[in-house]
Amino acid sequence: MARFARDPEKHAVDRLGWLRAAVLGANDGLLSTSSLIIGVASAQGSHQNILIAGFAGLSAGAMSMAAGEYVSVSSQADSEKADLTREREEIDEDREKELRELAGIYIRRGLSKALALQVAEQLMAHDALGAHARDELGITEANTARPAQAAFASAASFAIGAALPLVMALATPEEFVSYSVAIASLLFLALLGAVGAKIGGSQILKAAARVTFWGAFAMAVTAGIGWIFGTRMG
C-alpha cells in the first residue's frame, strides 16, 4: 500500500516572499544609513552630527518602510477580501457554474474531463470557497496579505541593516568614519547578497558582486555630494 508523505517538500519559491522583504529591508537600511553617514562625514561633519544623522536615518527609514509596507499590503488585503466576497456570492448564486469553472481549471492543468469534474466536486463539497480561492484566485494561507506582520518585518529588517554602519560610526574615530563604515558596509552587503542568493537558490557570486557594486556606487555618490557641500560651506 502506498504511503504518502505528511509534510510538503520545501522549495526555494516557498521562501521568496519573506526572503525578498527581509533582504530588501536589510539592504535598504544598510545602504541608506551608511551612505548618509559617509555623506555627512565627507562634508566635514562632527562625530556628533554624524551619529545624529545616522540615528535619524535609521528611525525615519524604519518608519517609512513600515508605513509603506502597511499601506501596500493593506491594499492587497482589501482586494483579496473583495475577490473572496464576490466569489462567495457567485457560488451561492450558481454553484453548478462554479463547479464547471473549477473543473475547467483542472482540465487546463492536464486532468481528463471526468477526473477534473470529480476532483472539483469533491473539493467543493469539502470547501467550495477555499478551492476557488486557491485555484482560481491564487489566494492561499501562505501568501495571504498580513499588513501588520509585513510592516513590522520591514521595519525590523531595515533597522537591523542600519545598525551596522551606526555601530561602526560609534566605534571609530571621527577621521576614519568614512573608511570604516564603507568597508564594513560593503563586506556586509556582499555577505547579505550571498546569503540571500543561497537561500533563494540563485548564483552566490553574481548576487554578491551585484549588490556590492551598486552599494559602492551609492556610497561614492553621497561621499562626492558631501565633499562638494563641505568644501563650499567650509
C-alpha positions, -999 to +999 in steps of 0.1 A: +000+000+000+014+034-010+025+057+018+021+094+015+045+120+029+029+141+057+049+172+051+052+190+017+086+194+001+105+225+008+113+246-023+131+280-027+100+295-041+082+289-008+106+314+009+107+341-018+080+363-002+096+368+032+131+365+018+125+393-006+111+416+021+139+408+046+167+412+021+154+444+006+147+458+040+182+450+054+198+462+021+179+495+023+188+500+059+224+492+055+230+512+022+209+542+030+223+547+065+259+540+055+256+564+026+241+591+048+269+587+074+296+588+047+279+619+031+279+638+064+314+627+073+326+638+038+311+672+045+333+676+075+305+670+099+314+664+136+313+630+151+281+640+170+265+652+138+274+620+120+257+599+147+227+622+149+223+618+111+227+580+113+201+576+141+177+599+123+182+579+091+175+546+109+144+559+126+129+577+096+138+548+073+123+521+095+091+541+100+089+548+062+094+511+054+067+501+079+042+527+067+048+519+030+046+482+035+014+485+057-004+506+031+007+484+002-002+451+019-035+466+032-045+474-003-037+438-013-057+425+016-087+447+006-085+434-029-084+398-016-114+403+006-134+419-022-125+389-045-135+364-019-168+382-012-175+382-049-166+346-053-188+335-023-217+353-039-211+336-072-210+302-056-243+309-037-260+321-069-249+294-093-230+266-077-231+244-109-215+271-130-187+275-104-182+237-104-177+237-142-154+267-139-132+249-113-132+217-134-121+237-164-091+249-145-081+213-137-086+203-173-062+230-185-037+217-160-038+183-176-066+163-160-091+144-180-126+159-181-141+131-160-113+133-134-113+171-133-151+171-126-147+145-099-119+165-082-139+197-085-170+181-070-150+167-040-131+199-033-163+220-035-181+196-012-152+200+013-146+237+010-160+254-021-147+289-013-113+276-004-110+257-036-119+287-057-097+310-037-067+287-041-071+275-077-090+304-094-078+334-075-044+322-063-051+331-027-036+306-001-029+307+036+008+310+029+005+341+007-025+358+024-018+395+029-010+404+065-004+442+068+008+444+104+031+415+101+046+429+068+050+464+084+068+450+114+091+427+094+101+455+070+108+480+098+128+454+118+149+443+088+156+479+079+167+487+115+189+456+116+206+466+084+210+502+095+225+492+129+259+480+114+271+514+100+259+531+132+279+507+153+310+513+131+305+551+133+302+548+171+333+527+175+355+546+150+374+579+155+359+608+135+387+609+109+383+573+100+345+570+100+340+572+062+366+544+056+354+520+083+317+524+075+323+520+038+345+489+042+322+472+068+291+480+048+304+467+015+315+435+032+282+431+049+263+439+016+283+411-001+275+387+027+238+397+026+237+392-011+254+358-009+231+346+019+200+358+000+212+340-031+220+308-012+185+307+003+168+316-029+188+291-049+205+316-073+242+323-081+260+334-050+290+352-066+268+371-091+244+383-064+272+393-041+290+412-068+259+430-080+249+443-046+284+453-037+289+472-070+257+492-065+264+498-028+299+512-037+284+534-063+257+548-039+283+555-013+307+572-038+279+595-050+269+606-015+306+610-005+311+632-035+280+653-027+291+656+009+326+667-001+312+693-025+289+709+000+315+706+028+341+724+006+317+752-004+304+758+030+337+753+049 
